[in-house]
């Protein structure tokens, strides 16, 4: 199979955004997967932009990610990149999916990022009752629709793993983008229903955790996890099998994981959660690593063997 250009521009659904096929997510540089300093976090954003990635995704939940992105973006022409953030998970208003909290959160994200609008704003990781509140009168969706009309945000999305919540948000009639979370990786391909939904409704689709939250980054899966997040044991064991399989074939697991996502044409964008400039470069090199055709032929059997439900 041919290597797909990570800078290939893909239309993000019916939004105004033509995003690079690979772009930068903010969880890593915010410290979700381990300690990161300002200099490294800023350098990661700068390196991603230098390489040509044109879309940055972040959230107030990701520690210092918004602030570090803002530092990196000072002086960068606003029309040269797209940026998204999220509501519902701000550390000062955790679990608050009201319209008031959404407006408050967007205003602070704009201030911290140093921008005057967001290209995309997601309802972030709601539980079922929280999404119900977000979609009800006086909820976050009401605020996001109004902010979109005002030009403060350009598009509306949801970032969550539960597919039923994706469907409920889509049924509101206001959604532009779905961000999938840890559901299309070498460990799990639980995406067909959302693929069909996105195609039917003209929605943008982002793969938000193609590396299974770091388990397929190349690090020893046993070493992945922090006080803030611990991977499920079944996923750790499956990742160890993938690592061993890749080692036998001389293929970096990072290369296979990222290129596997890019080979899926229904995704408009795959996000990498690199935390430093060297990690960004490592992802870039992995994306350009030539994987033998034989590996792609053998891959379906591996996916069947390790799949985590």
C-alpha positions in Angstrom: 0.0 0.0 0.0 1.2 3.5 -0.8 2.2 6.0 1.9 -0.5 8.6 2.3 0.8 12.2 2.5 0.1 13.3 6.2 -0.3 16.9 4.8 -3.0 15.9 2.4 -5.8 18.4 2.8 -9.2 16.8 3.7 -12.5 18.6 3.9 -13.8 18.3 7.5 -17.4 17.5 6.7 -19.4 20.5 5.7 -17.3 22.9 7.8 -15.1 25.7 6.4 -12.0 23.6 7.4 -9.7 21.8 5.1 -7.4 20.1 7.6 -4.2 18.2 7.1 -4.7 14.5 7.4 -2.5 14.4 10.5 -2.8 17.2 13.0 -1.8 17.9 16.6 -3.9 17.1 19.6 -3.3 18.8 22.9 -3.6 16.1 25.5 0.1 15.1 25.4 1.5 18.6 25.6 -0.8 19.4 28.4 0.7 16.6 30.5 -2.1 14.0 30.4 0.4 11.2 29.6 3.2 12.5 31.8 5.0 15.6 32.9 5.8 18.2 30.3 7.4 21.6 30.7 6.5 24.9 29.0 9.5 24.9 26.6 8.8 21.3 25.4 5.0 21.9 25.0 5.5 25.2 23.1 8.2 23.6 20.9 5.8 20.7 20.0 3.3 23.1 18.6 5.9 25.1 16.8 7.3 21.9 15.2 3.9 20.7 14.1 3.2 24.1 12.4 6.7 24.1 10.9 6.1 20.6 9.4 2.9 21.9 7.8 0.1 20.6 10.1 -2.7 23.1 10.0 -5.1 22.0 12.8 -4.6 22.1 16.5 -7.1 20.6 19.0 -7.1 21.3 22.7 -9.2 21.5 25.8 -9.2 23.2 29.2 -9.1 19.7 30.7 -5.7 19.1 29.2 -3.8 20.9 31.9 -1.5 23.6 30.4 -2.2 22.7 26.8 -4.3 25.8 25.9 -1.8 28.2 27.5 1.2 26.5 25.7 -0.6 26.6 22.4 -1.3 30.2 23.0 2.3 30.9 23.6 3.3 29.1 20.5 0.7 30.9 18.4 1.8 34.4 19.3 2.6 36.2 16.0 1.4 33.3 13.8 -1.1 34.5 11.2 -4.5 33.5 12.3 -5.6 32.4 8.9 -2.7 29.9 8.6 -4.2 27.4 11.1 -7.4 26.0 12.5 -8.0 25.5 16.3 -10.6 23.8 18.4 -11.3 23.6 22.1 -14.0 22.1 24.3 -16.7 22.8 26.9 -18.0 20.8 29.8 -14.7 19.8 31.4 -13.0 23.0 32.5 -11.3 22.3 35.8 -13.1 25.3 37.4 -16.5 24.1 36.2 -16.1 20.3 35.9 -19.2 18.5 34.6 -21.1 21.8 34.0 -22.8 21.5 30.7 -25.0 24.6 31.0 -25.2 27.4 28.5 -23.7 29.8 31.1 -20.7 27.6 31.7 -20.2 27.0 28.0 -20.0 30.7 27.3 -17.7 31.2 30.2 -15.4 28.4 29.1 -15.2 29.6 25.5 -14.4 33.2 26.6 -11.5 31.9 28.7 -10.2 29.6 26.0 -10.1 32.6 23.6 -8.2 34.6 26.2 -5.7 31.9 27.0 -5.2 30.9 23.4 -4.9 34.6 22.3 -7.4 34.2 19.5 -10.7 35.9 18.8 -12.6 32.9 17.5 -12.5 29.1 17.6 -12.9 27.2 14.3 -14.6 24.3 16.2 -15.8 23.8 19.7 -16.7 20.4 21.1 -19.0 19.2 23.9 -16.4 17.2 25.8 -16.7 13.8 27.3 -20.3 14.1 28.7 -21.9 11.3 30.6 -25.5 10.4 29.4 -27.2 12.7 31.9 -24.7 15.5 31.2 -25.4 15.3 27.5 -29.1 15.5 28.2 -28.4 18.7 30.1 -26.2 20.0 27.3 -29.0 19.4 24.7 -31.8 20.7 26.9 -33.0 24.4 26.9 -30.4 26.4 28.8 -27.7 23.8 28.0 -24.3 24.0 26.4 -25.6 23.3 22.9 -27.9 26.4 23.1 -24.8 28.5 23.9 -22.7 27.0 21.1 -25.4 27.6 18.5 -25.7 31.2 19.6 -21.9 31.6 19.6 -21.8 30.2 16.1 -24.3 32.7 15.0 -22.2 35.4 16.5 -19.0 34.2 14.8 -17.2 33.4 18.1 -17.1 29.8 17.0 -17.4 28.5 13.5 -18.4 24.9 14.0 -19.8 22.6 16.7 -18.7 19.1 17.6 -18.7 16.4 20.2 -15.7 14.5 21.6 -16.8 11.3 23.4 -16.4 7.5 23.1 -20.0 6.5 23.7 -21.6 6.1 20.3 -25.1 6.6 21.5 -24.1 10.0 22.7 -22.7 10.8 19.3 -26.1 9.9 17.8 -28.0 12.0 20.3 -25.9 15.0 19.6 -26.2 14.5 15.9 -30.0 14.2 16.2 -30.0 17.7 17.7 -29.5 19.0 14.2 -26.7 21.3 15.2 -23.6 19.1 15.0 -20.9 19.5 12.4 -18.1 17.2 13.6 -17.7 14.0 15.6 -14.5 13.2 17.3 -14.1 9.5 18.0 -12.0 8.5 21.1 -10.0 5.2 21.2 -12.4 3.4 18.9 -10.3 3.0 15.7 -6.9 1.7 16.5 -4.9 -1.5 16.0 -6.6 -2.7 19.2 -10.2 -1.9 18.4 -12.2 -1.0 15.2 -15.5 -0.1 16.6 -16.5 2.7 14.2 -18.7 1.4 11.4 -21.9 2.9 12.9 -20.4 6.3 13.3 -18.8 6.1 9.8 -22.3 5.5 8.4 -23.8 8.3 10.5 -21.2 10.8 9.4 -21.6 9.9 5.8 -25.4 10.2 6.0 -25.3 13.6 7.7 -22.3 15.1 6.0 -20.4 15.3 9.3 -16.6 15.7 9.7 -14.9 12.8 11.5 -11.7 13.0 13.6 -9.8 10.1 15.0 -8.8 11.4 18.4 -6.8 8.5 19.8 -5.2 6.5 17.0 -2.4 5.4 19.3 -4.8 3.9 21.9 -3.9 6.6 24.5 -0.2 6.0 24.1 -0.2 2.2 24.1 0.8 2.2 20.5 3.3 5.1 20.7 6.3 2.8 20.8 6.7 2.9 24.6 6.5 -0.3 26.6 2.7 -0.6 27.2 3.4 -1.6 30.8 4.9 1.9 31.3 2.0 3.8 30.0 -0.3 5.5 32.5 -0.2 8.3 35.1 -2.1 9.2 38.2 -4.6 10.9 35.9 -5.2 7.9 33.7 -4.5 4.2 33.7 -5.1 2.0 30.6 -7.3 -1.1 31.0 -5.3 -4.3 31.5 -6.9 -6.0 28.5 -5.7 -3.1 26.2 -2.2 -3.3 27.7 -2.0 -7.0 27.0 -3.3 -6.6 23.4 -0.8 -3.7 22.8 2.0 -6.0 24.0 1.0 -8.5 21.3 1.0 -5.8 18.7 4.4 -4.7 19.7 5.8 -8.2 19.5 4.2 -8.8 16.1 5.7 -5.5 14.8 9.1 -6.3 16.2 9.1 -9.7 14.4 8.6 -7.8 11.1 10.9 -4.9 11.7 8.1 -2.3 11.6 7.8 0.4 14.2 4.4 0.0 16.0 4.0 3.8 15.8 4.3 3.7 12.0 1.8 0.9 11.7 -0.7 2.6 14.1 -0.6 6.0 12.5 -0.6 4.7 8.9 -3.5 2.4 9.7 -5.6 5.4 10.7 -4.6 7.3 7.6 -5.5 4.4 5.3 -9.1 4.8 6.6 -10.6 7.3 4.1 -13.6 8.0 6.3 -11.5 10.0 8.7 -10.9 13.5 7.7 -8.2 13.9 10.3 -6.0 11.8 12.7 -4.7 13.6 15.7 -1.3 12.9 17.3 -0.8 13.7 21.0 2.9 14.5 20.8 4.2 16.4 23.8 7.6 17.5 22.6 9.2 18.6 19.3 11.1 15.3 19.2 7.9 13.3 19.5 6.3 15.4 16.7 9.3 14.5 14.5 9.0 10.9 15.6 5.4 10.8 14.4 6.4 12.5 11.2 9.1 9.9 10.5 6.7 7.1 11.4 4.2 8.4 8.9 6.8 8.3 6.2 8.2 4.9 7.1 7.7 2.5 4.2 5.7 -0.6 5.5 6.1 -3.7 3.3 3.0 -4.8 1.5 3.3 -8.2 3.1 2.7 -6.6 6.5 -0.6 -5.0 5.3 -1.6 -8.4 3.9 -0.9 -10.1 7.3 -2.5 -7.3 9.4 -6.1 -8.4 9.3 -5.2 -11.7 11.1 -3.5 -9.7 13.8 -6.4 -7.4 14.3 -8.7 -10.4 14.7 -6.4 -11.9 17.2 -5.9 -8.9 19.5 -9.2 -7.1 19.1 -10.5 -5.6 22.4 -14.3 -5.2 22.6 
